[in-house]
Amino acid sequence: MTAARHAQPAGPVSAAFFVAAVVTISLLVGYLTQPGAWYAGLAKPSFNPPSWVFGPVWTVLYVLIAIAGWRTWRAAPRSAAMALWIAQMVLNWIWSPAFFGANAPWLAFAVIVSMLAVILAFIVQVWRHDRLSSVLFVPYLAWVSFASVLNGAIAVMN
């Protein structure tokens, strides 16, 4: 047995940990930086979805993100792909405090555009070795692309 395999917990345990950690931390960040009166008073574009859409979409995306992160960690815990996965997660967790916490749409726009670039880099990086993880990130890429346009439109309108 290799040292890398020995150091990693069993598949179901580590998969459950990744999903629980990503979803829990993400929900906590969202809870601590909920949209409030400031956000309600902003001008928003016509394509802004209803508020109830964000929770279910992000929950599904966080599960997909966690599974891809777990697969990457199991295959290569100290790889460029894992570094990209961690970077996108940190940027993801920074976005809400930047937008809702700091009331700074332009700062949040810089964060989300960076996040979009890292998500794309992750997809490209893992494509040759783990197509499933790449595919799991495609809905995330699509949603963050839409969210980037929405964030940019809100920044411009306000």
Residue pairs with C-beta under 8 A, 6 or more apart in sequence:
4 77
8 14
8 73
8 74
8 77
9 17
11 74
14 70
14 73
14 74
15 67
15 70
17 70
18 66
18 67
18 69
18 70
18 73
19 63
19 66
19 67
19 70
21 66
22 62
22 63
22 65
22 66
22 69
22 89
23 59
23 62
23 63
23 66
25 93
26 58
26 62
26 92
26 93
29 93
29 96
29 97
30 55
30 58
30 96
32 96
32 97
32 101
33 96
33 97
33 99
33 100
33 101
34 100
35 51
35 100
36 100
38 100
38 103
39 100
42 105
42 154
42 157
42 158
43 154
43 157
43 158
44 153
44 154
44 157
45 150
45 153
45 154
45 157
47 150
47 153
48 150
48 154
57 143
60 139
61 139
61 140
61 143
64 136
64 137
64 139
64 140
65 88
65 89
65 92
65 136
65 137
65 140
67 133
67 136
68 85
68 122
68 126
68 132
68 133
68 134
68 136
68 137
69 82
69 85
69 89
71 130
71 132
71 133
72 79
72 81
72 82
72 85
72 126
72 130
72 133
73 82
73 85
75 81
75 129
75 130
76 82
76 129
80 125
81 122
81 125
81 126
81 129
81 130
81 133
84 118
84 121
84 122
84 125
85 122
87 118
88 115
88 118
88 119
88 122
91 111
91 112
91 114
91 115
91 118
92 115
94 111
95 108
95 111
95 112
95 115
98 104
98 107
98 108
98 111
99 105
99 107
99 108
99 151
102 108
105 151
105 154
105 155
105 158
106 155
108 151
108 155
109 148
109 151
109 152
109 155
112 144
112 147
112 148
112 151
113 148
115 144
116 141
116 144
116 145
116 148
119 137
119 140
119 141
119 144
120 141
122 134
122 137
123 134
123 137
123 138
123 141
124 134
126 133
126 134
127 134
